[in-house]
Amino acid sequence: MTKTENSKHYDLEDRTLEFARRVREFIRMVPKNLISNEDSRQVVRSSGSVGANYIEANEALSKKDFLMRIKICRKEAKESRYWLRLLNQPDVKPKALRKHLENESQELTNIFGAILRKSQ
């Protein structure tokens, strides 16, 4: 791996970590009730899973293992967007941060989709 490829590799690790951190920051602001608590737990899990599986993909033992982990990253990014969209309620603030996170989850989905296409 060249230095440029290596820095891009870690940029995506950092980006997925920042995504998970920002989701947690957002969740701290969500009003607590039975429904939002469950949706919040789900988005925290899926957002953290994106980066964790990307790290696993980078340590994959085979190409097949790598592709499976990247597919999981894409799936978890999609799932994060789903839960964030469910948290789009009138009492959930700040709307700008939620929308930013929803867009970031879509971008991560697209990135992992591109990695899959290029790797197959």
N, CA, C and O atoms as a Tinker XYZ file with bonds, in Angstrom:
   480  protein
     1  N      0.848000   -1.176000    0.000000    73     2
     2  CA     0.000000    0.000000    0.000000    64     1     3
     3  C      0.895000    1.241000    0.000000    63     2     4     5
     4  O      1.823000    1.339000    0.803000    81     3
     5  N      0.618000    2.189000   -0.900000    73     3     6
     6  CA     1.412000    3.412000   -0.951000    64     5     7
     7  C      1.004000    4.337000    0.180000    63     6     8     9
     8  O     -0.009000    4.129000    0.848000    81     7
     9  N      1.815000    5.358000    0.375000    73     7    10
    10  CA     1.515000    6.298000    1.460000    64     9    11
    11  C      0.149000    6.963000    1.256000    63    10    12    13
    12  O     -0.604000    7.133000    2.214000    81    11
    13  N     -0.175000    7.342000    0.005000    73    11    14
    14  CA    -1.465000    7.976000   -0.264000    64    13    15
    15  C     -2.608000    7.012000    0.012000    63    14    16    17
    16  O     -3.590000    7.389000    0.651000    81    15
    17  N     -2.497000    5.759000   -0.464000    73    15    18
    18  CA    -3.539000    4.780000   -0.199000    64    17    19
    19  C     -3.675000    4.525000    1.298000    63    18    20    21
    20  O     -4.787000    4.383000    1.808000    81    19
    21  N     -2.549000    4.467000    1.999000    73    19    22
    22  CA    -2.553000    4.240000    3.437000    64    21    23
    23  C     -3.277000    5.373000    4.159000    63    22    24    25
    24  O     -4.051000    5.112000    5.080000    81    23
    25  N     -3.042000    6.633000    3.761000    73    23    26
    26  CA    -3.701000    7.759000    4.432000    64    25    27
    27  C     -5.197000    7.756000    4.138000    63    26    28    29
    28  O     -5.991000    8.109000    5.011000    81    27
    29  N     -5.607000    7.363000    2.915000    73    27    30
    30  CA    -7.038000    7.265000    2.609000    64    29    31
    31  C     -7.685000    6.179000    3.459000    63    30    32    33
    32  O     -8.799000    6.352000    3.955000    81    31
    33  N     -6.991000    5.070000    3.625000    73    31    34
    34  CA    -7.475000    3.955000    4.452000    64    33    35
    35  C     -7.785000    4.469000    5.860000    63    34    36    37
    36  O     -8.855000    4.186000    6.399000    81    35
    37  N     -6.873000    5.208000    6.447000    73    35    38
    38  CA    -7.098000    5.705000    7.797000    64    37    39
    39  C     -8.082000    6.864000    7.828000    63    38    40    41
    40  O     -8.749000    7.070000    8.842000    81    39
    41  N     -8.191000    7.630000    6.743000    73    39    42
    42  CA    -9.188000    8.685000    6.702000    64    41    43
    43  C    -10.593000    8.110000    6.841000    63    42    44    45
    44  O    -11.435000    8.695000    7.523000    81    43
    45  N    -10.854000    6.979000    6.209000    73    43    46
    46  CA   -12.173000    6.362000    6.306000    64    45    47
    47  C    -12.394000    5.765000    7.700000    63    46    48    49
    48  O    -13.514000    5.786000    8.211000    81    47
    49  N    -11.350000    5.242000    8.305000    73    47    50
    50  CA   -11.476000    4.793000    9.704000    64    49    51
    51  C    -11.838000    5.979000   10.591000    63    50    52    53
    52  O    -12.728000    5.878000   11.435000    81    51
    53  N    -11.155000    7.089000   10.401000    73    51    54
    54  CA   -11.437000    8.293000   11.193000    64    53    55
    55  C    -12.840000    8.819000   10.916000    63    54    56    57
    56  O    -13.542000    9.254000   11.829000    81    55
    57  N    -13.239000    8.776000    9.652000    73    55    58
    58  CA   -14.559000    9.281000    9.274000    64    57    59
    59  C    -15.667000    8.442000    9.904000    63    58    60    61
    60  O    -16.660000    8.987000   10.387000    81    59
    61  N    -15.504000    7.130000    9.900000    73    59    62
    62  CA   -16.538000    6.281000   10.512000    64    61    63
    63  C    -16.564000    6.450000   12.027000    63    62    64    65
    64  O    -17.628000    6.387000   12.643000    81    63
    65  N    -15.395000    6.664000   12.626000    73    63    66
    66  CA   -15.342000    6.932000   14.071000    64    65    67
    67  C    -16.052000    8.246000   14.391000    63    66    68    69
    68  O    -16.827000    8.323000   15.345000    81    67
    69  N    -15.785000    9.269000   13.596000    73    67    70
    70  CA   -16.428000   10.570000   13.815000    64    69    71
    71  C    -17.941000   10.463000   13.625000    63    70    72    73
    72  O    -18.707000   11.090000   14.357000    81    71
    73  N    -18.366000    9.678000   12.654000    73    71    74
    74  CA   -19.800000    9.463000   12.445000    64    73    75
    75  C    -20.440000    8.862000   13.698000    63    74    76    77
    76  O    -21.475000    9.343000   14.159000    81    75
    77  N    -19.832000    7.824000   14.241000    73    75    78
    78  CA   -20.368000    7.186000   15.452000    64    77    79
    79  C    -20.370000    8.164000   16.630000    63    78    80    81
    80  O    -21.321000    8.189000   17.411000    81    79
    81  N    -19.328000    8.957000   16.757000    73    79    82
    82  CA   -19.271000    9.954000   17.851000    64    81    83
    83  C    -20.359000   11.001000   17.703000    63    82    84    85
    84  O    -21.002000   11.374000   18.684000    81    83
    85  N    -20.570000   11.478000   16.483000    73    83    86
    86  CA   -21.586000   12.509000   16.257000    64    85    87
    87  C    -22.991000   11.954000   16.488000    63    86    88    89
    88  O    -23.865000   12.662000   16.986000    81    87
    89  N    -23.206000   10.699000   16.130000    73    87    90
    90  CA   -24.502000   10.067000   16.405000    64    89    91
    91  C    -24.747000   10.066000   17.906000    63    90    92    93
    92  O    -25.845000   10.388000   18.358000    81    91
    93  N    -23.733000    9.706000   18.677000    73    91    94
    94  CA   -23.891000    9.677000   20.133000    64    93    95
    95  C    -24.161000   11.073000   20.692000    63    94    96    97
    96  O    -24.963000   11.237000   21.611000    81    95
    97  N    -23.489000   12.069000   20.132000    73    95    98
    98  CA   -23.723000   13.462000   20.529000    64    97    99
    99  C    -25.180000   13.846000   20.260000    63    98   100   101
   100  O    -25.838000   14.458000   21.102000    81    99
   101  N    -25.669000   13.479000   19.082000    73    99   102
   102  CA   -27.060000   13.767000   18.719000    64   101   103
   103  C    -28.035000   13.058000   19.656000    63   102   104   105
   104  O    -29.009000   13.659000   20.109000    81   103
   105  N    -27.778000   11.786000   19.946000    73   103   106
   106  CA   -28.687000   10.992000   20.774000    64   105   107
   107  C    -28.816000   11.579000   22.176000    63   106   108   109
   108  O    -29.878000   11.483000   22.792000    81   107
   109  N    -27.754000   12.179000   22.681000    73   107   110
   110  CA   -27.829000   12.813000   24.011000    64   109   111
   111  C    -28.861000   13.938000   24.046000    63   110   112   113
   112  O    -29.361000   14.292000   25.114000    81   111
   113  N    -29.183000   14.506000   22.865000    73   111   114
   114  CA   -30.129000   15.626000   22.783000    64   113   115
   115  C    -31.567000   15.187000   22.497000    63   114   116   117
   116  O    -32.489000   16.000000   22.561000    81   115
   117  N    -31.758000   13.912000   22.185000    73   115   118
   118  CA   -33.087000   13.416000   21.824000    64   117   119
   119  C    -33.942000   13.279000   23.085000    63   118   120   121
   120  O    -33.510000   12.668000   24.063000    81   119
   121  N    -35.149000   13.844000   23.068000    73   119   122
   122  CA   -36.049000   13.679000   24.216000    64   121   123
   123  C    -36.319000   12.197000   24.471000    63   122   124   125
   124  O    -36.508000   11.421000   23.534000    81   123
   125  N    -36.335000   11.826000   25.710000    73   123   126
   126  CA   -36.488000   10.415000   26.087000    64   125   127
   127  C    -37.960000   10.034000   26.219000    63   126   128   129
   128  O    -38.727000   10.675000   26.939000    81   127
   129  N    -38.329000    8.981000   25.510000    73   127   130
   130  CA   -39.628000    8.347000   25.672000    64   129   131
   131  C    -39.476000    6.909000   25.189000    63   130   132   133
   132  O    -38.411000    6.531000   24.702000    81   131
   133  N    -40.502000    6.123000   25.314000    73   131   134
   134  CA   -40.412000    4.704000   24.989000    64   133   135
   135  C    -39.919000    4.475000   23.558000    63   134   136   137
   136  O    -39.040000    3.641000   23.337000    81   135
   137  N    -40.459000    5.184000   22.612000    73   135   138
   138  CA   -40.111000    4.981000   21.205000    64   137   139
   139  C    -38.720000    5.530000   20.896000    63   138   140   141
   140  O    -37.904000    4.836000   20.289000    81   139
   141  N    -38.444000    6.757000   21.303000    73   139   142
   142  CA   -37.131000    7.337000   20.981000    64   141   143
   143  C    -35.999000    6.580000   21.666000    63   142   144   145
   144  O    -34.895000    6.508000   21.126000    81   143
   145  N    -36.250000    6.021000   22.834000    73   143   146
   146  CA   -35.206000    5.238000   23.501000    64   145   147
   147  C    -34.805000    4.030000   22.665000    63   146   148   149
   148  O    -33.616000    3.750000   22.515000    81   147
   149  N    -35.770000    3.321000   22.126000    73   147   150
   150  CA   -35.474000    2.139000   21.311000    64   149   151
   151  C    -34.797000    2.537000   20.001000    63   150   152   153
   152  O    -33.806000    1.921000   19.608000    81   151
   153  N    -35.317000    3.556000   19.324000    73   151   154
   154  CA   -34.697000    4.024000   18.077000    64   153   155
   155  C    -33.278000    4.519000   18.334000    63   154   156   157
   156  O    -32.379000    4.300000   17.521000    81   155
   157  N    -33.084000    5.185000   19.465000    73   155   158
   158  CA   -31.751000    5.685000   19.826000    64   157   159
   159  C    -30.766000    4.543000   20.035000    63   158   160   161
   160  O    -29.633000    4.599000   19.558000    81   159
   161  N    -31.193000    3.519000   20.740000    73   159   162
   162  CA   -30.313000    2.352000   20.954000    64   161   163
   163  C    -29.921000    1.723000   19.616000    63   162   164   165
   164  O    -28.767000    1.347000   19.413000    81   163
   165  N    -30.873000    1.615000   18.726000    73   163   166
   166  CA   -30.607000    0.984000   17.432000    64   165   167
   167  C    -29.608000    1.794000   16.606000    63   166   168   169
   168  O    -28.696000    1.224000   16.006000    81   167
   169  N    -29.773000    3.114000   16.572000    73   167   170
   170  CA   -28.861000    3.929000   15.757000    64   169   171
   171  C    -27.472000    3.990000   16.373000    63   170   172   173
   172  O    -26.481000    4.083000   15.649000    81   171
   173  N    -27.383000    3.938000   17.689000    73   171   174
   174  CA   -26.066000    3.892000   18.334000    64   173   175
   175  C    -25.351000    2.604000   17.942000    63   174   176   177
   176  O    -24.165000    2.624000   17.614000    81   175
   177  N    -26.067000    1.491000   17.976000    73   175   178
   178  CA   -25.452000    0.201000   17.605000    64   177   179
   179  C    -25.006000    0.188000   16.144000    63   178   180   181
   180  O    -23.865000   -0.164000   15.846000    81   179
   181  N    -25.893000    0.568000   15.241000    73   179   182
   182  CA   -25.560000    0.476000   13.821000    64   181   183
   183  C    -24.472000    1.464000   13.424000    63   182   184   185
   184  O    -23.626000    1.143000   12.590000    81   183
   185  N    -24.479000    2.652000   14.003000    73   183   186
   186  CA   -23.447000    3.644000   13.646000    64   185   187
   187  C    -22.065000    3.188000   14.112000    63   186   188   189
   188  O    -21.079000    3.389000   13.403000    81   187
   189  N    -21.984000    2.585000   15.280000    73   187   190
   190  CA   -20.707000    2.073000   15.761000    64   189   191
   191  C    -20.239000    0.861000   14.969000    63   190   192   193
   192  O    -19.040000    0.643000   14.798000    81   191
   193  N    -21.186000    0.084000   14.491000    73   191   194
   194  CA   -20.861000   -1.119000   13.727000    64   193   195
   195  C    -20.227000   -0.794000   12.381000    63   194   196   197
   196  O    -19.439000   -1.588000   11.868000    81   195
   197  N    -20.553000    0.351000   11.803000    73   195   198
   198  CA   -19.959000    0.741000   10.514000    64   197   199
   199  C    -18.436000    0.759000   10.635000    63   198   200   201
   200  O    -17.742000    0.089000    9.871000    81   199
   201  N    -17.929000    1.510000   11.575000    73   199   202
   202  CA   -16.481000    1.635000   11.755000    64   201   203
   203  C    -15.827000    0.365000   12.256000    63   202   204   205
   204  O    -14.730000    0.015000   11.822000    81   203
   205  N    -16.489000   -0.327000   13.165000    73   203   206
   206  CA   -15.918000   -1.570000   13.703000    64   205   207
   207  C    -15.735000   -2.603000   12.593000    63   206   208   209
   208  O    -14.717000   -3.293000   12.543000    81   207
   209  N    -16.713000   -2.705000   11.715000    73   207   210
   210  CA   -16.600000   -3.660000   10.612000    64   209   211
   211  C    -15.608000   -3.196000    9.562000    63   210   212   213
   212  O    -15.001000   -4.028000    8.887000    81   211
   213  N    -15.427000   -1.894000    9.405000    73   211   214
   214  CA   -14.409000   -1.406000    8.473000    64   213   215
   215  C    -13.011000   -1.775000    8.984000    63   214   216   217
   216  O    -12.147000   -2.173000    8.202000    81   215
   217  N    -12.799000   -1.646000   10.267000    73   215   218
   218  CA   -11.513000   -2.060000   10.852000    64   217   219
   219  C    -11.316000   -3.566000   10.628000    63   218   220   221
   220  O    -10.225000   -4.005000   10.264000    81   219
   221  N    -12.365000   -4.344000   10.844000    73   219   222
   222  CA   -12.288000   -5.782000   10.598000    64   221   223
   223  C    -11.989000   -6.080000    9.132000    63   222   224   225
   224  O    -11.219000   -6.992000    8.830000    81   223
   225  N    -12.586000   -5.323000    8.226000    73   223   226
   226  CA   -12.334000   -5.529000    6.789000    64   225   227
   227  C    -10.864000   -5.290000    6.463000    63   226   228   229
   228  O    -10.281000   -6.007000    5.650000    81   227
   229  N    -10.276000   -4.301000    7.086000    73   227   230
   230  CA    -8.866000   -3.994000    6.831000    64   229   231
   231  C     -7.925000   -5.048000    7.398000    63   230   232   233
   232  O     -6.752000   -5.098000    7.029000    81   231
   233  N     -8.427000   -5.875000    8.279000    73   231   234
   234  CA    -7.641000   -6.969000    8.857000    64   233   235
   235  C     -8.102000   -8.321000    8.317000    63   234   236   237
   236  O     -7.771000   -9.364000    8.879000    81   235
   237  N     -8.859000   -8.300000    7.235000    73   235   238
   238  CA    -9.446000   -9.523000    6.687000    64   237   239
   239  C     -8.378000  -10.548000    6.324000    63   238   240   241
   240  O     -7.267000  -10.201000    5.922000    81   239
   241  N     -8.741000  -11.810000    6.476000    73   239   242
   242  CA    -7.831000  -12.908000    6.193000    64   241   243
   243  C     -7.888000  -13.331000    4.723000    63   242   244   245
   244  O     -6.986000  -14.013000    4.236000    81   243
   245  N     -8.940000  -12.928000    4.022000    73   243   246
   246  CA    -9.085000  -13.286000    2.619000    64   245   247
   247  C     -9.912000  -12.210000    1.913000    63   246   248   249
   248  O    -10.522000  -11.358000    2.558000    81   247
   249  N     -9.921000  -12.262000    0.598000    73   247   250
   250  CA   -10.728000  -11.318000   -0.168000    64   249   251
   251  C    -12.215000  -11.528000    0.135000    63   250   252   253
   252  O    -12.975000  -10.566000    0.247000    81   251
   253  N    -12.614000  -12.780000    0.266000    73   251   254
   254  CA   -14.005000  -13.096000    0.587000    64   253   255
   255  C    -14.402000  -12.477000    1.933000    63   254   256   257
   256  O    -15.486000  -11.909000    2.064000    81   255
   257  N    -13.532000  -12.590000    2.916000    73   255   258
   258  CA   -13.767000  -12.004000    4.242000    64   257   259
   259  C    -13.855000  -10.479000    4.128000    63   258   260   261
   260  O    -14.735000   -9.855000    4.720000    81   259
   261  N    -12.931000   -9.885000    3.357000    73   259   262
   262  CA   -12.932000   -8.440000    3.152000    64   261   263
   263  C    -14.261000   -7.982000    2.550000    63   262   264   265
   264  O    -14.877000   -7.035000    3.041000    81   263
   265  N    -14.700000   -8.658000    1.485000    73   263   266
   266  CA   -15.943000   -8.271000    0.814000    64   265   267
   267  C    -17.140000   -8.402000    1.747000    63   266   268   269
   268  O    -18.031000   -7.553000    1.732000    81   267
   269  N    -17.170000   -9.449000    2.553000    73   267   270
   270  CA   -18.282000   -9.635000    3.493000    64   269   271
   271  C    -18.313000   -8.496000    4.519000    63   270   272   273
   272  O    -19.383000   -7.973000    4.829000    81   271
   273  N    -17.163000   -8.118000    5.038000    73   271   274
   274  CA   -17.110000   -7.031000    6.032000    64   273   275
   275  C    -17.539000   -5.697000    5.410000    63   274   276   277
   276  O    -18.247000   -4.914000    6.043000    81   275
   277  N    -17.117000   -5.445000    4.189000    73   275   278
   278  CA   -17.511000   -4.203000    3.511000    64   277   279
   279  C    -19.022000   -4.203000    3.260000    63   278   280   281
   280  O    -19.671000   -3.163000    3.380000    81   279
   281  N    -19.578000   -5.357000    2.914000    73   279   282
   282  CA   -21.028000   -5.456000    2.746000    64   281   283
   283  C    -21.736000   -5.142000    4.063000    63   282   284   285
   284  O    -22.774000   -4.480000    4.075000    81   283
   285  N    -21.174000   -5.616000    5.159000    73   283   286
   286  CA   -21.760000   -5.327000    6.477000    64   285   287
   287  C    -21.658000   -3.831000    6.771000    63   286   288   289
   288  O    -22.599000   -3.243000    7.304000    81   287
   289  N    -20.532000   -3.212000    6.432000    73   287   290
   290  CA   -20.385000   -1.758000    6.618000    64   289   291
   291  C    -21.488000   -1.020000    5.871000    63   290   292   293
   292  O    -22.134000   -0.125000    6.418000    81   291
   293  N    -21.693000   -1.402000    4.625000    73   291   294
   294  CA   -22.727000   -0.756000    3.807000    64   293   295
   295  C    -24.104000   -0.967000    4.426000    63   294   296   297
   296  O    -24.900000   -0.032000    4.508000    81   295
   297  N    -24.383000   -2.187000    4.859000    73   295   298
   298  CA   -25.673000   -2.517000    5.470000    64   297   299
   299  C    -25.900000   -1.697000    6.748000    63   298   300   301
   300  O    -26.992000   -1.170000    6.962000    81   299
   301  N    -24.884000   -1.591000    7.583000    73   299   302
   302  CA   -25.012000   -0.852000    8.844000    64   301   303
   303  C    -25.163000    0.653000    8.595000    63   302   304   305
   304  O    -25.881000    1.330000    9.331000    81   303
   305  N    -24.497000    1.178000    7.571000    73   303   306
   306  CA   -24.665000    2.594000    7.226000    64   305   307
   307  C    -26.095000    2.856000    6.764000    63   306   308   309
   308  O    -26.699000    3.865000    7.127000    81   307
   309  N    -26.633000    1.933000    5.954000    73   307   310
   310  CA   -28.032000    2.060000    5.514000    64   309   311
   311  C    -28.979000    1.996000    6.706000    63   310   312   313
   312  O    -29.934000    2.767000    6.804000    81   311
   313  N    -28.696000    1.068000    7.603000    73   311   314
   314  CA   -29.545000    0.920000    8.783000    64   313   315
   315  C    -29.487000    2.175000    9.657000    63   314   316   317
   316  O    -30.508000    2.602000   10.196000    81   315
   317  N    -28.313000    2.758000    9.797000    73   315   318
   318  CA   -28.173000    3.990000   10.584000    64   317   319
   319  C    -29.053000    5.093000   10.009000    63   318   320   321
   320  O    -29.713000    5.822000   10.749000    81   319
   321  N    -29.056000    5.209000    8.686000    73   319   322
   322  CA   -29.885000    6.229000    8.038000    64   321   323
   323  C    -31.366000    5.977000    8.346000    63   322   324   325
   324  O    -32.120000    6.912000    8.617000    81   323
   325  N    -31.765000    4.724000    8.300000    73   323   326
   326  CA   -33.150000    4.360000    8.599000    64   325   327
   327  C    -33.552000    4.835000    9.997000    63   326   328   329
   328  O    -34.584000    5.485000   10.164000    81   327
   329  N    -32.729000    4.506000   11.002000    73   327   330
   330  CA   -33.060000    4.885000   12.384000    64   329   331
   331  C    -33.036000    6.397000   12.563000    63   330   332   333
   332  O    -33.857000    6.953000   13.292000    81   331
   333  N    -32.091000    7.063000   11.896000    73   331   334
   334  CA   -32.049000    8.527000   11.974000    64   333   335
   335  C    -33.315000    9.134000   11.369000    63   334   336   337
   336  O    -33.853000   10.112000   11.889000    81   335
   337  N    -33.776000    8.556000   10.290000    73   335   338
   338  CA   -35.009000    9.057000    9.674000    64   337   339
   339  C    -36.201000    8.854000   10.605000    63   338   340   341
   340  O    -37.096000    9.698000   10.649000    81   339
   341  N    -36.227000    7.757000   11.345000    73   339   342
   342  CA   -37.308000    7.536000   12.311000    64   341   343
   343  C    -37.259000    8.553000   13.448000    63   342   344   345
   344  O    -38.284000    8.886000   14.043000    81   343
   345  N    -36.072000    9.035000   13.738000    73   343   346
   346  CA   -35.933000   10.035000   14.816000    64   345   347
   347  C    -36.257000   11.451000   14.330000    63   346   348   349
   348  O    -36.044000   12.414000   15.067000    81   347
   349  N    -36.755000   11.590000   13.131000    73   347   350
   350  CA   -37.148000   12.891000   12.592000    64   349   351
   351  C    -38.561000   13.224000   13.070000    63   350   352   353
   352  O    -39.531000   13.131000   12.317000    81   351
   353  N    -38.646000   13.607000   14.320000    73   351   354
   354  CA   -39.916000   13.961000   14.942000    64   353   355
   355  C    -39.889000   15.436000   15.318000    63   354   356   357
   356  O    -38.813000   16.010000   15.478000    81   355
   357  N    -41.059000   16.058000   15.462000    73   355   358
   358  CA   -41.104000   17.495000   15.771000    64   357   359
   359  C    -40.336000   17.887000   17.040000    63   358   360   361
   360  O    -39.788000   18.986000   17.119000    81   359
   361  N    -40.296000   16.993000   18.025000    73   359   362
   362  CA   -39.639000   17.337000   19.287000    64   361   363
   363  C    -38.153000   16.982000   19.307000    63   362   364   365
   364  O    -37.479000   17.218000   20.310000    81   363
   365  N    -37.629000   16.415000   18.210000    73   363   366
   366  CA   -36.219000   16.036000   18.164000    64   365   367
   367  C    -35.408000   17.186000   17.579000    63   366   368   369
   368  O    -35.604000   17.581000   16.429000    81   367
   369  N    -34.512000   17.707000   18.374000    73   367   370
   370  CA   -33.644000   18.800000   17.962000    64   369   371
   371  C    -32.202000   18.382000   18.223000    63   370   372   373
   372  O    -32.015000   17.513000   19.074000    81   371
   373  N    -31.214000   18.885000   17.610000    73   371   374
   374  CA   -31.257000   19.842000   16.500000    64   373   375
   375  C    -31.471000   19.130000   15.166000    63   374   376   377
   376  O    -30.829000   18.121000   14.876000    81   375
   377  N    -32.363000   19.661000   14.380000    73   375   378
   378  CA   -32.694000   19.058000   13.090000    64   377   379
   379  C    -31.514000   19.088000   12.134000    63   378   380   381
   380  O    -31.331000   18.159000   11.347000    81   379
   381  N    -30.714000   20.140000   12.190000    73   379   382
   382  CA   -29.569000   20.252000   11.269000    64   381   383
   383  C    -28.566000   19.126000   11.503000    63   382   384   385
   384  O    -28.042000   18.561000   10.542000    81   383
   385  N    -28.294000   18.794000   12.755000    73   383   386
   386  CA   -27.359000   17.710000   13.051000    64   385   387
   387  C    -27.939000   16.372000   12.611000    63   386   388   389
   388  O    -27.217000   15.550000   12.047000    81   387
   389  N    -29.216000   16.136000   12.852000    73   387   390
   390  CA   -29.834000   14.892000   12.412000    64   389   391
   391  C    -29.752000   14.762000   10.901000    63   390   392   393
   392  O    -29.426000   13.692000   10.388000    81   391
   393  N    -30.041000   15.833000   10.187000    73   391   394
   394  CA   -29.991000   15.816000    8.724000    64   393   395
   395  C    -28.555000   15.588000    8.244000    63   394   396   397
   396  O    -28.332000   14.837000    7.295000    81   395
   397  N    -27.591000   16.227000    8.887000    73   395   398
   398  CA   -26.182000   16.018000    8.534000    64   397   399
   399  C    -25.800000   14.554000    8.710000    63   398   400   401
   400  O    -25.129000   13.981000    7.852000    81   399
   401  N    -26.218000   13.948000    9.808000    73   399   402
   402  CA   -25.909000   12.536000   10.069000    64   401   403
   403  C    -26.599000   11.623000    9.062000    63   402   404   405
   404  O    -26.026000   10.624000    8.628000    81   403
   405  N    -27.811000   11.964000    8.699000    73   403   406
   406  CA   -28.524000   11.180000    7.688000    64   405   407
   407  C    -27.768000   11.246000    6.355000    63   406   408   409
   408  O    -27.608000   10.230000    5.679000    81   407
   409  N    -27.307000   12.436000    5.985000    73   407   410
   410  CA   -26.527000   12.594000    4.748000    64   409   411
   411  C    -25.198000   11.843000    4.833000    63   410   412   413
   412  O    -24.776000   11.212000    3.864000    81   411
   413  N    -24.547000   11.910000    5.979000    73   411   414
   414  CA   -23.271000   11.210000    6.148000    64   413   415
   415  C    -23.463000    9.701000    6.039000    63   414   416   417
   416  O    -22.630000    9.014000    5.448000    81   415
   417  N    -24.537000    9.183000    6.597000    73   415   418
   418  CA   -24.787000    7.742000    6.487000    64   417   419
   419  C    -25.016000    7.356000    5.029000    63   418   420   421
   420  O    -24.604000    6.278000    4.601000    81   419
   421  N    -25.665000    8.223000    4.271000    73   419   422
   422  CA   -25.871000    7.951000    2.836000    64   421   423
   423  C    -24.532000    7.986000    2.092000    63   422   424   425
   424  O    -24.275000    7.139000    1.237000    81   423
   425  N    -23.692000    8.952000    2.415000    73   423   426
   426  CA   -22.370000    9.020000    1.784000    64   425   427
   427  C    -21.530000    7.790000    2.116000    63   426   428   429
   428  O    -20.857000    7.245000    1.242000    81   427
   429  N    -21.565000    7.354000    3.361000    73   427   430
   430  CA   -20.831000    6.146000    3.739000    64   429   431
   431  C    -21.376000    4.922000    2.998000    63   430   432   433
   432  O    -20.606000    4.064000    2.565000    81   431
   433  N    -22.683000    4.843000    2.853000    73   431   434
   434  CA   -23.285000    3.754000    2.077000    64   433   435
   435  C    -22.735000    3.763000    0.657000    63   434   436   437
   436  O    -22.368000    2.719000    0.118000    81   435
   437  N    -22.680000    4.940000    0.060000    73   435   438
   438  CA   -22.164000    5.070000   -1.309000    64   437   439
   439  C    -20.688000    4.701000   -1.392000    63   438   440   441
   440  O    -20.270000    4.038000   -2.342000    81   439
   441  N    -19.898000    5.118000   -0.415000    73   439   442
   442  CA   -18.464000    4.806000   -0.400000    64   441   443
   443  C    -18.250000    3.303000   -0.315000    63   442   444   445
   444  O    -17.456000    2.744000   -1.072000    81   443
   445  N    -18.951000    2.648000    0.598000    73   443   446
   446  CA   -18.778000    1.204000    0.740000    64   445   447
   447  C    -19.300000    0.458000   -0.490000    63   446   448   449
   448  O    -18.762000   -0.585000   -0.861000    81   447
   449  N    -20.335000    0.988000   -1.113000    73   447   450
   450  CA   -20.814000    0.405000   -2.367000    64   449   451
   451  C    -19.760000    0.504000   -3.457000    63   450   452   453
   452  O    -19.563000   -0.440000   -4.221000    81   451
   453  N    -19.077000    1.648000   -3.533000    73   451   454
   454  CA   -18.010000    1.834000   -4.525000    64   453   455
   455  C    -16.834000    0.896000   -4.237000    63   454   456   457
   456  O    -16.257000    0.322000   -5.161000    81   455
   457  N    -16.484000    0.742000   -2.976000    73   455   458
   458  CA   -15.405000   -0.188000   -2.608000    64   457   459
   459  C    -15.774000   -1.602000   -3.061000    63   458   460   461
   460  O    -14.934000   -2.323000   -3.599000    81   459
   461  N    -17.009000   -1.989000   -2.847000    73   459   462
   462  CA   -17.455000   -3.316000   -3.266000    64   461   463
   463  C    -17.341000   -3.500000   -4.781000    63   462   464   465
   464  O    -16.833000   -4.519000   -5.249000    81   463
   465  N    -17.812000   -2.522000   -5.538000    73   463   466
   466  CA   -17.777000   -2.616000   -6.988000    64   465   467
   467  C    -16.336000   -2.717000   -7.492000    63   466   468   469
   468  O    -16.048000   -3.491000   -8.405000    81   467
   469  N    -15.442000   -1.942000   -6.903000    73   467   470
   470  CA   -14.042000   -1.941000   -7.348000    64   469   471
   471  C    -13.291000   -3.188000   -6.912000    63   470   472   473
   472  O    -12.297000   -3.567000   -7.532000    81   471
   473  N    -13.759000   -3.822000   -5.855000    73   471   474
   474  CA   -13.052000   -4.973000   -5.296000    64   473   475
   475  C    -13.497000   -6.308000   -5.881000    63   474   476   477
   476  O    -12.801000   -7.313000   -5.732000    81   475
   477  N    -14.632000   -6.326000   -6.534000    73   475   478
   478  CA   -15.157000   -7.615000   -7.034000    64   477   479
   479  C    -14.621000   -7.955000   -8.404000    63   478   480
   480  O    -14.965000   -8.998000   -8.960000    81   479
